[in-house]
Amino acid sequence: MEVKSKDTGILKRIAGPVVTAINFDAHMYDVVKVGNEQLMGEVIKIDGENIIIQVYESTTGIRPGEPVTNTGLSLAVELGPGLLTSIYDGIQRPLEVLIQKMGNFISRGVTAPGLDHEKKWEFVPAAKVGDEVKPGQIIGTVQETRSIVHKIMIPPNAKGGKVVKIEAGSFTVDEIVIELDSGEQFPMMQKWPVRVPRPYVEKHSPSIPLLTGQRILDGLFPIAKGGTAAIPGPFGSGKTVTQQQLAKWSDAEIVVYIGCGERGNEMTEVLTEFPELTDPKTGNSLMERTILIANTSNMPVAAREASVYTGITIAEYFRDQGYDVALMADSTSRWAEAMREICSRLEEMPGEEGYPAYLSSRLSEFYERAGLVESLNGGSGSVSVIGAVSPAGGDFSEPVTQNTLRIVKVFWALDASLSRKRHFPAINWLQSYSLYQGQLTEYFDEKVSPEWNKLRAWAMEVLQKEAELQEIVQLVGSDALPETEQITIEVARMLRELFLQQNGFDPVDTYCDLAKQLDMFKMINYFAELAYAAQAAGVPPAQILAVKAKNEMPQIKFTKDYKPLLQSIYKGLDEEFKALRA
């Protein structure tokens, strides 16, 4: 006798975004429709006959006794042409479509597909009849935007086989573009469950830096393509601005920006700014290679978790096509807060500061999906994950920051005292670190200059020396220091103000390439060498520090064609120091 599964039950209990239903069959992470309004939810716990569901929308007004329907599907995203330039909420509903449907405020129970199912795309086959194709293989391309070619792949969970039918033409994402002898037919779109990492052949150790154009990041604390980084910092220290600078300027081909539980005004800034920004590489709009996921702080808390997984799944999909993807998660603390709220509603035993005991494993799962991989089709792609952390009061000892630092390899520590001094980016060079430095040494030696790593080590040494001397200076003043140390203090000031400080609003200084960074390093180092030599020859520090040529150095930052100015500075330094020693 065949046992029929029950896919409709009734609501028993409601506790904010967490509801309990009974009298139906369900599996973990099944998507369900809750109440008369059919709110979207996901099964997160099964306790005997009690099915516990987190609802991705506000549960105000729903009552026990209302129906709950199981879709039998996991929370999945639609992957295919049309992803780029899109702005989604946490569960991949396109916000532009929702605005057309109901205005500025999203009503409950409203759904919209992630991709446009009406629009036709021009499909160009890369395989032909008789070819043997396997899961993950690229079978054709679509020119999605002016700058990005979308590669259509056989889904990773397919069987594969010989191509029976494939043709060029205009298709919607639902129309079949390829048939195999195994009987499988595939459209351009594929669905993938967000909690399951997409498969790959092998993960490699990253050895190429993700260049950001930000001097303190590229010069002192670089991140590799396929690496992980955390930007923790208190309120107002510049996390979001740093993330936005990275999204604008990093040399990733695709950018996925997740605003997870951020304030509405910050997300508005991103949503209005990005479409107007010009991509420095192509001259087209930056949005042509960007996907935005906006899940603001006034949206339901449960959707925050979904937004993080949605973002990383879309990033993996473009990685499988062979692209370098940069994913910005702003901020993972808000996601952790959502986990804490749901943990308390489930009446689970809390861990440190009320966060769930599984906080560390969830964060690890997320960051673990970054990496440089060999994909199923033999190509290479990467996902670099940069997560902002918002510790309350800038306390880096709190659980989210500490658990994140155990996982990530780059730590960019934002400092509120630097931002109060108007030193931006407000990244503290004494607290920050990069564990990719050793892996990237070879790249900098070959591609930039053999001097690069020596100059970087020298700069770090000077900055650390300055920190030690500052304690003495605060007690007795800089004049009481030995003469060599007075020069060290000046050189460190130049490194801080010329090199580390960068103006994100200046059209020239907002982005600084490696060649210019090297020239700036060399210029400051040259001044230091001349100054120490003059001091050793008996020239008083006051005269050395009064050299006029060094006052022109800051102009380098804001000058596009800076080479003539650089030559004039070198010439001025040589002449003045020669005169001092005469």
Sequence and secondary structure as in RCSB ss.txt:
>XXXX:A:sequence
MEVKSKDTGILKRIAGPVVTAINFDAHMYDVVKVGNEQLMGEVIKIDGENIIIQVYESTTGIRPGEPVTNTGLSL
AVELGPGLLTSIYDGIQRPLEVLIQKMGNFISRGVTAPGLDHEKKWEFVPAAKVGDEVKPGQIIGTVQETRSIVH
KIMIPPNAKGGKVVKIEAGSFTVDEIVIELDSGEQFPMMQKWPVRVPRPYVEKHSPSIPLLTGQRILDGLFPIAK
GGTAAIPGPFGSGKTVTQQQLAKWSDAEIVVYIGCGERGNEMTEVLTEFPELTDPKTGNSLMERTILIANTSNMP
VAAREASVYTGITIAEYFRDQGYDVALMADSTSRWAEAMREICSRLEEMPGEEGYPAYLSSRLSEFYERAGLVES
LNGGSGSVSVIGAVSPAGGDFSEPVTQNTLRIVKVFWALDASLSRKRHFPAINWLQSYSLYQGQLTEYFDEKVSP
EWNKLRAWAMEVLQKEAELQEIVQLVGSDALPETEQITIEVARMLRELFLQQNGFDPVDTYCDLAKQLDMFKMIN
YFAELAYAAQAAGVPPAQILAVKAKNEMPQIKFTKDYKPLLQSIYKGLDEEFKALRA
>XXXX:A:secstr
       EEEEEEEETTEEEEESS   TTEEEEETTTTEEEEEEEEETTEEEEEESS  TT  TT EEEEEEEE 
EEEESTT TT EE TTS BHHHHHHHHTTS  TT    SS SS  EEEEESS TT EE TT EEEEEE SSS EE
EEE  TTS  EEEEEE  EEE TTSEEEEETTS EEES EEEETTS    SEEE   SB   S HIIIIIS  BT
T EEEEE  TTSSHHHHHHHHHHHS  SEEEEEEES  HHHHHHHHHHGGG B TTTSSBGGGGEEEEEE TTS 
THHHHHHHHHHHHHHHHHHHTT EEEEEEETHHHHHHHHHHHHHHTT  B GGG BTTHHHHHHHHHHT EEEE 
TTS EEEEEEEEEE  GGG TTSHHHHHHHHH SEE  B HHHHHTT SS B TTT EETTHHHHHHHIIIII T
THHHHHHHHHHHHHHHHHHHHHHHHH GGGS HHHHHHHHHHHHIIIIII   TTSTTTT   HHHHHHHHHHHH
HHHHHHHHHHHTT  HHHHHT SGGGGGGGGGG SS HHHHHHHHHHHHHHHHHHH 
